Each structure stands twice: as C-alpha cells, then as structure tokens.
Amino acid sequence: MGNYLDIALIIISIALVAAVILQNKGVGLGGLSGSDSGSMFSARRGIEKTLFYVTIGLAVVFFILTIVTVAIK
C-alpha cells in the first residue's frame, strides 16, 4: 500500500507544480521593467478561477496524502 501512496504523491506533486506554474502569468520579470503591477487588482474569471480552485484542492490533497504516508511508514 505504501507504493501506491508514493505513486499518488508523486502524481499529485507534479500536478500541483504544473497548476502553480500555469497561474504565473507574466509575473516573473514584471518587476524589472519599473512598473508597479502589484497595485492593480483584477478579479479571477473563467479558467483562472477554476485553476485557482484546482490548485487549492491539489494542495489540500497533497497535504493529507503526505500526512497519511508519514503515519503509515
């Protein structure tokens, strides 16, 4: 059973990393241009909102799966 949990943990972690990377829309080098993009607020709509909730769900599943894996081993 431990192997299945390890495989599930790897799959969830890869999906979580992908979801976080997909959320970064031009944030990486935005601060170097001199403009202050942090003061502007934009509401999440459509796929951004769905991706946000998927990321939260994956993080919760990752946390619970990690606790279960540590408790079993």
BABADO-706643 format. One record per residue (C-alpha): residue number from 1; residue in one letter; x, y, z. Coordinates in pm, whole numbers, plus 50000, padded with zeros to 5 digits. Example, Ala and Ser with C-alpha at 12.3 -4.5 7.8 and 13.67 -1.06 7.14 Angstrom:
2
<zakol><k>1</k><r>a</r><xx>51230</xx><yy>49550</yy><zz>50780</zz></zakol>
<zakol><k>2</k><r>s</r><xx>51367</xx><yy>49894</yy><zz>50714</zz></zakol>
END
This chain:
73
<zakol><k>1</k><r>m</r><xx>50000</xx><yy>50000</yy><zz>50000</zz></zakol>
<zakol><k>2</k><r>g</r><xx>50293</xx><yy>50229</yy><zz>50062</zz></zakol>
<zakol><k>3</k><r>n</r><xx>50397</xx><yy>50210</yy><zz>49698</zz></zakol>
<zakol><k>4</k><r>y</r><xx>50053</xx><yy>50324</yy><zz>49582</zz></zakol>
<zakol><k>5</k><r>l</r><xx>50064</xx><yy>50619</yy><zz>49818</zz></zakol>
<zakol><k>6</k><r>d</r><xx>50411</xx><yy>50711</yy><zz>49697</zz></zakol>
<zakol><k>7</k><r>i</r><xx>50299</xx><yy>50700</yy><zz>49334</zz></zakol>
<zakol><k>8</k><r>a</r><xx>49988</xx><yy>50905</yy><zz>49414</zz></zakol>
<zakol><k>9</k><r>l</r><xx>50204</xx><yy>51157</yy><zz>49600</zz></zakol>
<zakol><k>10</k><r>i</r><xx>50436</xx><yy>51194</yy><zz>49300</zz></zakol>
<zakol><k>11</k><r>i</r><xx>50144</xx><yy>51243</yy><zz>49060</zz></zakol>
<zakol><k>12</k><r>i</r><xx>49976</xx><yy>51499</yy><zz>49288</zz></zakol>
<zakol><k>13</k><r>s</r><xx>50302</xx><yy>51689</yy><zz>49337</zz></zakol>
<zakol><k>14</k><r>i</r><xx>50363</xx><yy>51711</yy><zz>48961</zz></zakol>
<zakol><k>15</k><r>a</r><xx>50005</xx><yy>51830</yy><zz>48905</zz></zakol>
<zakol><k>16</k><r>l</r><xx>50044</xx><yy>52087</yy><zz>49185</zz></zakol>
<zakol><k>17</k><r>v</r><xx>50366</xx><yy>52224</yy><zz>49036</zz></zakol>
<zakol><k>18</k><r>a</r><xx>50202</xx><yy>52246</yy><zz>48694</zz></zakol>
<zakol><k>19</k><r>a</r><xx>49899</xx><yy>52428</yy><zz>48838</zz></zakol>
<zakol><k>20</k><r>v</r><xx>50119</xx><yy>52681</yy><zz>49018</zz></zakol>
<zakol><k>21</k><r>i</r><xx>50330</xx><yy>52744</yy><zz>48708</zz></zakol>
<zakol><k>22</k><r>l</r><xx>50018</xx><yy>52793</yy><zz>48496</zz></zakol>
<zakol><k>23</k><r>q</r><xx>49897</xx><yy>53061</yy><zz>48738</zz></zakol>
<zakol><k>24</k><r>n</r><xx>50208</xx><yy>53275</yy><zz>48690</zz></zakol>
<zakol><k>25</k><r>k</r><xx>50104</xx><yy>53492</yy><zz>48400</zz></zakol>
<zakol><k>26</k><r>g</r><xx>50393</xx><yy>53727</yy><zz>48334</zz></zakol>
<zakol><k>27</k><r>v</r><xx>50485</xx><yy>53777</yy><zz>48699</zz></zakol>
<zakol><k>28</k><r>g</r><xx>50845</xx><yy>53657</yy><zz>48664</zz></zakol>
<zakol><k>29</k><r>l</r><xx>51014</xx><yy>53956</yy><zz>48504</zz></zakol>
<zakol><k>30</k><r>g</r><xx>50738</xx><yy>54213</yy><zz>48558</zz></zakol>
<zakol><k>31</k><r>g</r><xx>50919</xx><yy>54381</yy><zz>48845</zz></zakol>
<zakol><k>32</k><r>l</r><xx>51230</xx><yy>54454</yy><zz>48638</zz></zakol>
<zakol><k>33</k><r>s</r><xx>51059</xx><yy>54692</yy><zz>48398</zz></zakol>
<zakol><k>34</k><r>g</r><xx>50999</xx><yy>54955</yy><zz>48665</zz></zakol>
<zakol><k>35</k><r>s</r><xx>50620</xx><yy>54944</yy><zz>48655</zz></zakol>
<zakol><k>36</k><r>d</r><xx>50430</xx><yy>54861</yy><zz>48970</zz></zakol>
<zakol><k>37</k><r>s</r><xx>50193</xx><yy>54585</yy><zz>48863</zz></zakol>
<zakol><k>38</k><r>g</r><xx>50125</xx><yy>54480</yy><zz>49222</zz></zakol>
<zakol><k>39</k><r>s</r><xx>49894</xx><yy>54772</yy><zz>49290</zz></zakol>
<zakol><k>40</k><r>m</r><xx>49646</xx><yy>54671</yy><zz>49022</zz></zakol>
<zakol><k>41</k><r>f</r><xx>49372</xx><yy>54425</yy><zz>49120</zz></zakol>
<zakol><k>42</k><r>s</r><xx>49200</xx><yy>54203</yy><zz>48869</zz></zakol>
<zakol><k>43</k><r>a</r><xx>48927</xx><yy>53954</yy><zz>48953</zz></zakol>
<zakol><k>44</k><r>r</r><xx>48973</xx><yy>53593</yy><zz>48861</zz></zakol>
<zakol><k>45</k><r>r</r><xx>48727</xx><yy>53481</yy><zz>48597</zz></zakol>
<zakol><k>46</k><r>g</r><xx>48668</xx><yy>53169</yy><zz>48396</zz></zakol>
<zakol><k>47</k><r>i</r><xx>48966</xx><yy>52940</yy><zz>48366</zz></zakol>
<zakol><k>48</k><r>e</r><xx>49176</xx><yy>53147</yy><zz>48610</zz></zakol>
<zakol><k>49</k><r>k</r><xx>48917</xx><yy>53095</yy><zz>48882</zz></zakol>
<zakol><k>50</k><r>t</r><xx>48891</xx><yy>52724</yy><zz>48806</zz></zakol>
<zakol><k>51</k><r>l</r><xx>49270</xx><yy>52686</yy><zz>48807</zz></zakol>
<zakol><k>52</k><r>f</r><xx>49284</xx><yy>52871</yy><zz>49140</zz></zakol>
<zakol><k>53</k><r>y</r><xx>49036</xx><yy>52629</yy><zz>49299</zz></zakol>
<zakol><k>54</k><r>v</r><xx>49210</xx><yy>52328</yy><zz>49144</zz></zakol>
<zakol><k>55</k><r>t</r><xx>49540</xx><yy>52446</yy><zz>49292</zz></zakol>
<zakol><k>56</k><r>i</r><xx>49383</xx><yy>52478</yy><zz>49637</zz></zakol>
<zakol><k>57</k><r>g</r><xx>49231</xx><yy>52131</yy><zz>49605</zz></zakol>
<zakol><k>58</k><r>l</r><xx>49559</xx><yy>51977</yy><zz>49493</zz></zakol>
<zakol><k>59</k><r>a</r><xx>49741</xx><yy>52143</yy><zz>49784</zz></zakol>
<zakol><k>60</k><r>v</r><xx>49490</xx><yy>52003</yy><zz>50033</zz></zakol>
<zakol><k>61</k><r>v</r><xx>49511</xx><yy>51654</yy><zz>49881</zz></zakol>
<zakol><k>62</k><r>f</r><xx>49892</xx><yy>51674</yy><zz>49881</zz></zakol>
<zakol><k>63</k><r>f</r><xx>49896</xx><yy>51774</yy><zz>50248</zz></zakol>
<zakol><k>64</k><r>i</r><xx>49657</xx><yy>51497</yy><zz>50353</zz></zakol>
<zakol><k>65</k><r>l</r><xx>49838</xx><yy>51238</yy><zz>50142</zz></zakol>
<zakol><k>66</k><r>t</r><xx>50170</xx><yy>51339</yy><zz>50296</zz></zakol>
<zakol><k>67</k><r>i</r><xx>50033</xx><yy>51304</yy><zz>50649</zz></zakol>
<zakol><k>68</k><r>v</r><xx>49884</xx><yy>50962</yy><zz>50566</zz></zakol>
<zakol><k>69</k><r>t</r><xx>50209</xx><yy>50845</yy><zz>50408</zz></zakol>
<zakol><k>70</k><r>v</r><xx>50415</xx><yy>50951</yy><zz>50710</zz></zakol>
<zakol><k>71</k><r>a</r><xx>50167</xx><yy>50794</yy><zz>50951</zz></zakol>
<zakol><k>72</k><r>i</r><xx>50174</xx><yy>50459</yy><zz>50769</zz></zakol>
<zakol><k>73</k><r>k</r><xx>50554</xx><yy>50435</yy><zz>50741</zz></zakol>
END
